Amino acid sequence: PGPIPVVNELALRDPAALAAIVRGSDVIGILAGHVHHATWSVLDGIPCSSAGATYSTLDPLSQGRAIRSVEGPGFSLVQLYGQTVVSTAVSLPSTQRELTTLELTDEQLSRLAERGASVAAQPVGAAS
């Protein structure tokens, strides 16, 4: 889980299955991309890291069915030191202006969960 409720509904569907696959293996970290906000967690003792995006960042304070996108490029620098994984979120300079806010309907959220993030949501507000 992460800080944005609606994104959590689109998250990994069966984390227990992934944990079973990597348990006892030589996997020392799990990296995720296209998440648009840097997060860090642990799955069955294995560190997990997601990166920000190179154009916009999701506002981690978005609530309900809203996904608020703000200008704010960044990336994650992941370094390995033997069996130790260090992930550093790097934010690049920006104005942090709001780019858009999407309010997802139940139907859109269902379709996204079934097919991935390929359904366009309707903007409910955007900065000019």
TIVO-524202 format. One record per residue: residue number from 0; y, z, x of N, C-alpha, C in turn. Coordinates in pm, 1 decimal, decimal comma. Layout:
  num      n.yy      n.zz      n.xx     ca.yy     ca.zz     ca.xx      c.yy      c.zz      c.xx
  NUM         Y         Z         X         Y         Z         X         Y         Z         X
...
This chain:
  num      n.yy      n.zz      n.xx     ca.yy     ca.zz     ca.xx      c.yy      c.zz      c.xx
    0    -119,8       0,0      82,3       0,0       0,0       0,0     126,1       0,0      86,6
    1     232,2     -51,2      30,0     359,6     -55,1      99,4     469,9      -4,5       8,9
    2     594,7     -20,8      50,9     705,7      38,3     -22,1     751,1     -39,5    -146,3
    3     703,5    -163,9    -166,9     751,3    -246,0    -277,5     640,4    -256,4    -382,4
    4     658,4    -191,0    -498,9     551,2    -184,6    -598,8     490,6    -319,1    -635,8
    5     572,1    -420,2    -663,6     518,2    -548,8    -707,0     439,3    -617,2    -595,5
    6     477,0    -598,5    -471,7     403,0    -655,8    -359,3     267,5    -586,7    -345,8
    7     262,5    -457,7    -375,4     134,8    -385,8    -371,2      32,6    -445,4    -465,7
    8      80,5    -501,5    -579,0     -10,8    -562,9    -674,9     -70,4    -692,6    -621,1
    9     -10,5    -747,4    -515,5     -59,6    -871,4    -455,1    -129,9    -845,5    -322,6
   10    -146,5    -721,1    -288,3    -202,8    -683,4    -158,8    -351,8    -715,1    -150,1
   11    -408,4    -687,8     -35,0    -550,9    -708,0     -11,7    -631,9    -651,6    -128,5
   12    -713,4    -735,6    -186,8    -785,7    -697,9    -308,7    -896,5    -596,5    -284,5
   13    -961,7    -603,9    -168,6   -1074,6    -515,2    -144,2   -1069,4    -461,2      -1,6
   14    -978,6    -366,1      23,8    -967,8    -312,2     159,5   -1097,3    -247,6     209,1
   15   -1177,7    -194,0     119,3   -1304,1    -132,0     160,4   -1398,2    -236,0     220,7
   16   -1396,3    -358,7     167,0   -1481,2    -465,2     221,2   -1436,4    -503,5     362,0
   17   -1304,1    -512,4     383,1   -1253,8    -542,6     516,6   -1288,8    -429,1     612,7
   18   -1274,4    -306,2     568,0   -1308,0    -190,8     652,3   -1455,1    -195,2     692,5
   19   -1542,4    -232,3     600,6   -1686,0    -240,4     631,5   -1714,1    -347,7     735,8
   20   -1639,2    -458,0     730,0   -1659,2    -567,1     825,8   -1617,3    -526,7     966,7
   21   -1505,0    -455,7     979,1   -1453,5    -422,9    1113,0   -1506,0    -289,8    1166,9
   22   -1562,8    -209,1    1080,1   -1616,2     -78,5    1122,9   -1723,9     -98,1    1229,6
   23   -1710,1     -28,1    1340,2   -1808,5     -35,4    1447,2   -1794,6    -159,0    1534,9
   24   -1696,6    -242,5    1508,8   -1677,3    -363,5    1589,7   -1580,4    -334,5    1704,3
   25   -1544,8    -436,7    1777,4   -1448,9    -419,1    1886,3   -1305,1    -447,5    1841,6
   26   -1281,0    -454,4    1710,8   -1146,3    -475,9    1658,2   -1062,3    -351,5    1686,1
   27    -946,7    -371,3    1750,8    -858,8    -257,1    1781,0    -728,5    -262,4    1701,3
   28    -709,5    -367,9    1622,4    -589,5    -377,1    1540,5    -600,4    -492,6    1443,1
   29    -529,3    -480,2    1331,5    -524,7    -585,4    1230,0    -378,4    -623,4    1210,9
   30    -349,2    -753,5    1226,5    -212,5    -802,6    1211,9    -202,8    -887,6    1086,3
   31     -93,0    -874,4    1013,7     -69,8    -955,2     894,3      64,7   -1024,5     907,1
   32      68,4   -1148,1     860,7     193,6   -1222,2     861,2     234,4   -1257,0     719,9
   33     349,5   -1318,0     706,8     407,2   -1361,8     580,4     419,6   -1247,5     481,5
   34     458,6   -1133,2     531,8     477,0   -1016,7     446,2     625,9    -991,9     419,4
   35     710,9   -1037,2     506,9     857,1   -1028,5     494,5     912,9    -886,9     502,3
   36     835,3    -792,8     546,1     888,5    -661,6     582,3     788,2    -595,1     676,1
   37     842,5    -531,8     776,6     755,6    -468,7     876,1     696,4    -340,2     818,8
   38     564,7    -329,7     826,7     497,0    -206,9     784,8     390,4    -172,3     888,0
   39     344,5     -49,7     881,2     242,7      -2,4     973,9     154,9      94,1     897,3
   40      24,4      78,2     909,4     -68,7     169,8     843,2    -200,0     173,1     920,0
   41    -297,5     240,7     864,9    -429,2     252,1     927,7    -535,3     222,3     822,9
   42    -633,8     140,3     857,1    -746,8     110,4     769,7    -873,2     154,9     841,1
   43    -936,2     259,3     788,5   -1060,6     309,4     846,0   -1046,8     336,5     995,8
   44    -932,3     392,6    1034,5    -908,6     428,5    1174,4    -853,7     315,1    1260,4
   45    -835,5     196,2    1203,7    -784,9      81,7    1279,5    -639,4      58,2    1241,5
   46    -549,6      55,0    1340,7    -408,0      32,0    1309,8    -385,2    -107,4    1251,4
   47    -296,0    -112,8    1151,8    -260,3    -238,6    1085,0    -109,2    -255,4    1091,7
   48     -65,3    -374,9    1121,6      77,4    -401,6    1135,2     112,0    -532,6    1066,3
   49     223,5    -532,4     993,9     274,2    -657,6     936,7     413,6    -681,4     992,8
   50     449,0    -807,8    1000,9     576,1    -845,1    1062,2     681,1    -876,1     957,5
   51     805,6    -864,1     999,1     916,2    -912,2     918,7     913,9   -1063,6     922,0
   52    1016,4   -1125,8     869,9    1021,7   -1271,7     863,9    1136,0   -1324,1     949,3
   53    1128,0   -1450,6     982,7    1230,0   -1508,9    1069,5    1355,2   -1552,4     994,0
   54    1354,6   -1546,5     860,4    1473,7   -1583,8     783,5    1525,2   -1468,7     698,0
   55    1437,9   -1411,0     617,5    1482,3   -1306,2     525,9    1383,2   -1190,8     526,0
   56    1430,4   -1078,8     475,4    1349,1    -958,4     470,4    1347,2    -908,0     326,8
   57    1233,8    -855,5     282,9    1229,1    -794,3     150,8    1288,6    -654,6     158,5
   58    1366,6    -620,2      59,5    1427,6    -487,9      51,9    1318,5    -387,1      16,2
   59    1288,0    -293,5     106,6    1180,3    -197,8      78,1    1214,8    -100,1     -34,4
   60    1338,8    -101,9     -81,2    1378,3     -13,4    -191,0    1372,3     -84,0    -326,7
   61    1325,4    -209,6    -330,1    1308,0    -280,5    -457,0    1210,5    -201,6    -544,0
   62    1237,4    -199,2    -673,2    1152,3    -122,2    -764,0    1103,0    -208,9    -878,4
   63    1001,3    -161,3    -948,6     948,2    -231,1   -1064,6     891,4    -366,4   -1027,3
   64     926,3    -468,7   -1104,6     876,9    -605,5   -1082,6     974,1    -688,4    -999,1
   65    1076,0    -624,3    -942,5    1177,8    -697,2    -866,1    1138,1    -711,2    -719,5
   66    1168,6    -828,4    -666,4    1156,8    -853,1    -522,8    1294,9    -897,1    -476,7
   67    1361,5    -813,1    -400,2    1496,7    -842,8    -352,8    1488,3    -890,9    -209,1
   68    1544,2   -1007,9    -184,9    1542,7   -1067,9     -52,3    1682,3   -1059,3       8,3
   69    1690,2   -1010,3     131,1    1818,6   -1001,1     200,8    1809,9   -1076,0     332,9
   70    1926,1   -1124,4     375,9    1932,0   -1188,8     506,7    1895,5   -1082,6     609,8
   71    1807,7   -1114,4     698,4    1766,9   -1015,5     796,6    1644,6   -1059,2     872,5
   72    1661,7   -1153,4     963,5    1545,9   -1199,6    1039,0    1493,8   -1093,1    1134,2
   73    1368,6   -1106,2    1166,3    1308,5   -1014,3    1261,5    1167,0   -1057,8    1293,6
   74    1104,6    -981,0    1377,4     966,4   -1007,8    1415,2     906,4    -879,0    1466,6
   75     776,5    -879,4    1487,5     708,7    -763,9    1546,1     660,7    -799,6    1685,2
   76     686,2    -711,6    1776,9     635,7    -725,5    1913,2     512,2    -636,6    1921,7
   77     396,7    -698,1    1940,4     271,3    -623,4    1947,0     221,7    -627,3    2090,9
   78     201,7    -508,8    2146,4     155,5    -497,9    2285,2      23,7    -421,6    2288,9
   79     -65,2    -467,5    2376,6    -194,3    -401,8    2393,8    -199,1    -335,9    2530,7
   80    -237,7    -210,9    2530,1    -257,5    -134,9    2653,4    -399,8     -80,4    2648,8
   81    -493,0    -158,9    2698,7    -633,6    -120,2    2687,4    -673,2    -119,2    2541,2
   82    -714,1      -4,9    2490,1    -752,2      10,0    2349,7    -637,2      60,9    2262,3
   83    -516,9      65,7    2318,3    -400,7     114,5    2244,7    -315,4      -2,8    2197,8
   84    -279,4      -1,7    2069,7    -194,9    -105,5    2011,1     -57,7     -44,7    1982,5
   85      46,7    -110,1    2031,9     183,8     -67,1    2004,1     253,9    -181,2    1931,3
   86     305,2    -154,0    1811,9     375,6    -254,6    1733,0     519,5    -209,3    1713,4
   87     613,6    -293,8    1754,8     755,2    -260,6    1744,7     823,8    -361,5    1654,2
   88     888,9    -313,7    1548,9     965,4    -401,6    1460,2    1099,0    -431,1    1527,9
   89    1131,3    -558,7    1541,5    1255,9    -600,5    1603,7    1340,8    -670,1    1497,7
   90    1457,3    -614,8    1468,5    1550,2    -675,6    1373,4    1655,8    -752,1    1451,0
   91    1685,0    -872,4    1404,9    1787,9    -953,0    1467,9    1918,9    -935,5    1391,2
   92    2032,4    -956,3    1458,1    2162,1    -936,3    1391,1    2175,7   -1022,4    1265,6
   93    2229,8    -964,3    1159,4    2255,5   -1037,3    1035,7    2355,6    -958,3     952,1
   94    2398,9   -1019,8     844,8    2492,7    -952,6     753,4    2421,4    -865,7     650,8
   95    2290,3    -882,7     637,6    2209,6    -812,2     536,8    2255,7    -843,6     394,6
   96    2320,5    -959,3     375,2    2365,9    -996,3     241,2    2245,5   -1029,9     152,7
   97    2261,2   -1003,6      23,6    2153,2   -1035,7     -69,8    2140,8   -1186,5     -84,3
   98    2020,8   -1236,6     -74,4    1994,4   -1379,2     -92,0    1950,9   -1407,8    -235,4
   99    1861,9   -1326,9    -287,5    1815,4   -1345,2    -425,5    1736,9   -1222,2    -468,4
  100    1725,7   -1206,0    -597,8    1637,2   -1105,5    -655,1    1548,4   -1177,0    -756,0
  101    1419,0   -1160,4    -741,6    1323,5   -1221,6    -833,6    1263,5   -1112,2    -919,6
  102    1258,5   -1137,0   -1048,3    1195,4   -1043,9   -1141,5    1069,2   -1112,1   -1191,9
  103     951,9   -1063,8   -1151,5     824,9   -1127,4   -1188,1     777,0   -1079,1   -1323,4
  104     731,4   -1172,5   -1404,8     671,3   -1138,1   -1533,3     524,1   -1102,2   -1509,8
  105     461,9   -1042,4   -1608,7     319,0   -1010,8   -1598,7     237,8   -1137,5   -1574,9
  106     273,1   -1245,9   -1645,5     200,3   -1372,1   -1630,6     214,2   -1426,8   -1488,3
  107     335,1   -1425,7   -1433,8     355,3   -1475,6   -1298,1     278,7   -1391,1   -1197,7
  108     281,6   -1261,3   -1215,5     210,7   -1171,9   -1125,1      60,9   -1197,7   -1131,0
  109       7,9   -1220,0   -1248,9    -134,2   -1250,9   -1265,0    -170,8   -1380,2   -1193,2
  110     -88,2   -1483,3   -1212,0    -114,5   -1611,7   -1147,3    -104,1   -1600,1    -996,2
  111      -8,8   -1522,1    -948,4       3,6   -1501,5    -804,3    -120,6   -1433,4    -748,3
  112    -166,5   -1332,0    -817,7    -284,8   -1259,2    -771,6    -407,8   -1348,5    -768,3
  113    -417,8   -1442,3    -863,2    -533,0   -1532,5    -867,8    -529,2   -1640,8    -760,9
  114    -411,2   -1697,4    -735,3    -400,7   -1813,8    -647,2    -321,6   -1792,1    -520,7
  115    -266,5   -1675,4    -498,7    -178,4   -1656,3    -384,2     -35,0   -1681,9    -426,0
  116      55,2   -1663,9    -333,9     198,5   -1670,2    -364,5     248,5   -1813,3    -376,8
  117     200,5   -1886,0    -478,0     242,0   -2025,2    -494,9     315,8   -2049,2    -625,5
  118     340,1   -1944,5    -703,3     409,9   -1958,9    -830,0     554,9   -1917,1    -810,4
  119     647,4   -2004,7    -846,0     789,9   -1973,9    -829,3     835,8   -1878,5    -937,5
  120     897,3   -1769,0    -895,7     957,9   -1676,1    -991,0    1100,1   -1723,3   -1018,4
  121    1156,7   -1676,1   -1128,4    1292,4   -1715,8   -1164,5    1391,4   -1614,5   -1107,8
  122    1491,5   -1661,1   -1029,9    1593,5   -1568,8    -978,1    1671,1   -1506,0   -1093,3
  123    1694,8   -1375,0   -1084,8    1776,7   -1308,2   -1185,5    1914,6   -1275,8   -1130,1
  124    1933,7   -1297,4   -1002,8    2064,7   -1274,8    -942,7    2061,0   -1327,4    -800,9
  125    2171,5   -1377,8    -754,8    2177,5   -1429,7    -618,1    2318,4   -1415,5    -565,0
  126    2329,1   -1391,6    -437,8    2460,9   -1384,7    -375,2    2515,3   -1525,2    -358,8
  127    2644,4   -1537,9    -373,5    2702,9   -1671,5    -356,0    2751,4   -1692,5    -215,5
